[in-house]
Amino acid sequence: MNQFIKPTSPFPNMQSHQSDNPDLLPSFLEKAGEYIKESSDSLFDIKNPNSNTCLFAGDFSQLSIDADYLTLMPPIIRCDISSAVPSRQAEFIAGRYCAAKSLMAHGGINNLVVLREKDRSPKWPANTLGSISHTGKLAVALTGHTNNTKAIGIDIEGIMKVKQAEKISDIVFSGQQPFDLNLGFELQTTLLFSAKETLFKALYPIHKKFMEFSHANCVDWDLNSGLCRLQVKDSFIFPQRYFDIEFSFNEKHVLTKLII
């Protein structure tokens, strides 16, 4: 299994403005890397490898954030997350670590920190795009280049408990009925929730509009190929109407991703 997919050729026109050493991460990410291990979970197996994108997943169960660690961060990041609880800080750092490792695999991007836009979405370096997600103690990032990729979305979720699934199922299914009785209600709800999250995360950087769960419906589902087809409704204007979301799952988690 190879979670760390290396493209066939480096991305063009990428230069690091932070370091001439291709092996170095920023000090606070390098330190975090001592406690974040690349995940070997089969959840991250790539069914349809894409040489233009790279996925990196990490287990950050051993990562803890304290005052000394915060001093390693650039001021702009330290100020951004200093008021967050330690668990939220760890999620942020783990996500940025995965993003940096993913971008470094493309070539030409080193010592990189993915900051935040004003709307708090990830601020990717010029000519690149990507998506970050985390749940529990797992984080994942998927990145690509704007020359050959229009949009990227990825989402990871813990499989919902019955009460949680029942609470949000009406919103998630948006009037539809569960689509595969063999999967179980909790898993279906989690999968569709994640698929819509992935779609919204991919489309938001393009049109800068927030989408509701009701703006997209599941019109096809193939468990064998691991694909969920979502249709964007007329009420939400977007040139492309149908999107095939790739999904995988195990006994604990669901992963969905979209590359356009």
matplotlib code that plots the C-alpha trace (Angstrom):
import matplotlib.pyplot as plt

x = [0.0, 1.2, -0.5, 2.1, 1.6, 4.5, 3.6, 5.3, 6.9, 7.5, 5.1, 6.4, 7.1, 7.1, 9.8, 10.2, 10.5, 11.3, 14.2, 16.8, 17.0, 14.4, 14.5, 13.4, 10.0, 9.4, 10.7, 7.2, 6.1, 9.3, 8.8, 5.2, 6.5, 8.2, 4.7, 2.7, 3.1, 2.0, -1.1, -1.0, -4.8, -6.3, -8.9, -6.3, -5.7, -6.0, -8.4, -7.9, -4.4, -4.0, -0.4, -1.4, -2.4, -0.9, -2.6, -0.9, -2.6, -1.2, -2.0, -1.5, -2.6, 0.8, 0.8, 0.2, 0.5, 2.0, 3.2, 6.8, 5.6, 3.6, 6.8, 8.1, 5.2, 5.3, 3.5, 0.7, -0.2, 0.4, -2.0, -4.5, -4.8, -3.5, -7.0, -8.1, -8.2, -5.2, -7.2, -8.2, -4.6, -3.4, -5.9, -4.8, -1.1, -1.7, -3.7, -1.0, 1.7, -0.1, -0.6, 3.1, 4.1, 1.7, 2.9, 6.6, 6.0, 5.2, 8.7, 9.7, 7.6, 9.6, 9.5, 5.8, 3.1, -0.5, -2.0, -5.7, -7.7, -10.0, -12.9, -10.6, -10.3, -6.8, -4.6, -2.7, 0.6, 0.4, -0.4, -1.6, -4.8, -5.9, -8.1, -7.5, -9.7, -9.4, -11.4, -10.4, -6.7, -6.4, -5.6, -5.4, -4.5, -4.9, -3.1, -2.7, -1.7, -4.0, -2.5, -4.4, -6.8, -9.8, -10.9, -10.1, -12.2, -11.5, -13.3, -12.8, -15.5, -15.9, -18.9, -21.9, -23.6, -27.3, -28.6, -26.3, -27.4, -31.0, -30.6, -29.2, -30.5, -33.3, -30.9, -28.3, -30.7, -32.7, -35.9, -34.4, -34.6, -31.5, -30.0, -28.5, -30.1, -27.1, -24.8, -26.7, -28.3, -25.4, -22.9, -25.1, -25.8, -22.1, -21.1, -23.6, -22.7, -19.1, -19.7, -21.6, -18.9, -16.3, -18.4, -18.9, -15.2, -14.2, -16.6, -16.4, -13.0, -14.4, -17.7, -17.2, -20.8, -21.8, -23.9, -26.7, -27.1, -30.3, -28.4, -27.2, -28.8, -27.4, -28.5, -26.3, -24.3, -21.9, -20.3, -18.0, -16.4, -16.6, -18.4, -21.3, -22.8, -24.2, -26.4, -26.3, -29.8, -31.1, -31.5, -27.7, -26.3, -23.1, -22.0, -21.4, -24.4, -23.0, -20.0, -18.6, -17.3, -14.9, -15.4, -13.9, -14.6, -13.6, -15.2, -14.5, -14.1, -15.4, -13.2, -14.5, -12.6, -13.3, -10.8, -12.2]
y = [0.0, 3.5, 6.4, 8.8, 8.9, 10.7, 12.3, 11.2, 14.7, 17.7, 20.6, 23.5, 27.0, 26.1, 27.7, 27.7, 31.1, 29.7, 27.3, 26.1, 22.7, 20.4, 18.0, 20.5, 21.4, 24.5, 23.7, 23.4, 21.0, 19.1, 18.7, 17.6, 15.0, 13.2, 12.4, 12.1, 8.8, 8.2, 6.1, 2.5, 2.2, 0.5, 3.3, 5.4, 2.9, 4.8, 3.0, 5.4, 6.8, 10.3, 11.3, 14.9, 14.8, 13.5, 12.2, 12.0, 10.7, 10.8, 9.4, 12.1, 10.2, 10.8, 14.6, 17.0, 20.7, 22.7, 26.3, 25.4, 24.0, 27.1, 29.2, 27.2, 28.5, 31.6, 34.4, 34.5, 30.9, 31.1, 34.0, 32.2, 29.1, 30.1, 30.5, 27.1, 24.1, 21.8, 19.1, 21.6, 22.9, 19.3, 18.9, 22.0, 21.2, 17.6, 18.8, 21.3, 18.7, 16.4, 19.2, 20.1, 16.5, 16.2, 19.3, 18.4, 15.1, 17.1, 18.6, 22.3, 23.0, 22.9, 24.2, 25.2, 26.3, 26.4, 29.5, 30.6, 32.8, 35.5, 33.0, 30.5, 28.1, 26.9, 29.4, 27.3, 28.5, 29.9, 27.3, 24.7, 23.7, 21.1, 20.0, 19.0, 16.9, 15.3, 13.2, 11.7, 11.2, 10.9, 13.7, 13.7, 16.1, 15.9, 18.4, 19.1, 21.8, 24.3, 23.5, 20.2, 20.2, 22.5, 21.5, 19.1, 18.0, 15.4, 14.5, 11.9, 11.0, 8.7, 6.4, 7.9, 6.3, 5.5, 8.6, 11.0, 9.5, 9.7, 13.3, 14.6, 12.0, 14.2, 17.0, 14.7, 12.7, 15.8, 13.9, 10.9, 7.3, 5.3, 3.9, 0.5, -1.4, -3.8, -1.0, -0.1, 3.2, 4.7, 3.9, 5.2, 8.5, 9.0, 8.2, 10.6, 13.3, 12.9, 12.8, 16.1, 17.7, 16.7, 18.2, 21.4, 21.7, 21.2, 23.7, 26.5, 27.9, 28.2, 30.1, 31.3, 30.3, 28.1, 25.1, 23.4, 19.7, 20.1, 21.5, 18.1, 14.6, 11.2, 9.8, 6.7, 4.5, 1.7, -0.1, -2.2, 0.8, 2.9, 5.8, 8.0, 10.3, 13.5, 15.9, 19.6, 20.9, 23.7, 25.9, 26.1, 27.4, 25.6, 24.7, 21.0, 19.2, 15.7, 14.7, 11.3, 11.1, 8.3, 6.6, 4.0, 2.8, 0.5, -0.5, 3.0, 5.6, 6.9, 8.7, 10.5, 12.5, 14.4, 15.6, 17.7]
z = [0.0, -0.8, 0.9, -0.2, -4.0, -5.8, -9.1, -12.3, -12.7, -10.4, -10.6, -12.7, -11.5, -7.8, -5.7, -1.9, -0.4, 3.1, 2.7, 0.2, 1.9, 0.4, 3.4, 6.1, 7.3, 9.5, 13.0, 14.6, 11.9, 12.1, 15.8, 15.3, 12.8, 15.7, 17.0, 13.8, 12.0, 8.4, 8.6, 7.3, 7.5, 4.4, 4.5, 2.6, -0.2, -3.5, -5.8, -8.7, -8.4, -10.0, -10.8, -10.5, -6.9, -3.7, -0.5, 2.9, 6.0, 9.5, 12.9, 15.6, 18.6, 20.3, 19.5, 22.4, 22.4, 25.3, 25.8, 24.8, 21.5, 20.8, 20.9, 17.9, 15.7, 13.4, 15.2, 12.6, 13.4, 17.1, 17.4, 15.3, 17.4, 20.8, 22.3, 21.0, 23.3, 23.0, 21.1, 18.5, 18.3, 17.7, 14.9, 13.2, 13.4, 12.2, 9.3, 8.3, 8.7, 6.3, 3.9, 4.0, 3.4, 0.6, -1.1, -0.7, -2.5, -5.7, -5.7, -5.4, -2.3, 0.9, 4.4, 3.8, 6.1, 4.8, 6.4, 6.5, 4.3, 5.9, 5.7, 7.6, 4.7, 3.9, 2.0, -0.5, -2.2, -5.7, -8.4, -5.9, -4.4, -1.9, 1.0, 4.6, 7.0, 10.4, 12.8, 16.1, 15.9, 12.1, 9.7, 5.9, 3.1, -0.6, -2.9, -6.6, -9.1, -10.8, -14.2, -14.4, -11.5, -11.0, -7.5, -4.7, -1.8, 0.9, 4.1, 6.9, 9.5, 12.3, 11.7, 13.5, 16.4, 16.0, 17.9, 16.0, 12.7, 13.6, 14.7, 11.4, 8.8, 7.6, 6.8, 5.2, 3.0, 2.2, 1.6, 0.0, 1.4, 2.4, -0.8, 0.3, 3.1, 3.3, 4.5, 7.7, 8.6, 10.5, 7.8, 5.0, 6.9, 7.6, 4.0, 2.5, 5.0, 4.2, 0.4, 0.5, 2.8, 0.2, -2.6, -0.8, 0.2, -3.5, -4.9, -2.3, -3.4, -6.9, -6.3, -2.7, -1.7, 1.2, 0.2, 2.2, 2.3, 0.4, -2.6, -3.6, -3.8, -4.3, -7.7, -7.9, -5.6, -6.5, -3.5, -5.8, -7.4, -4.3, -6.1, -5.0, -7.7, -6.4, -8.4, -7.7, -7.7, -10.0, -6.9, -6.5, -9.8, -10.9, -14.5, -13.7, -12.3, -11.5, -9.4, -8.7, -5.1, -4.3, -0.9, 1.3, 4.8, 7.6, 10.9, 12.4, 9.7, 6.3, 3.7, 0.7, -2.0, -5.2, -7.8, -10.7]

ax = plt.figure().add_subplot(projection="3d")
ax.plot(x, y, z, "-o")
ax.set_aspect("equal")
plt.show()
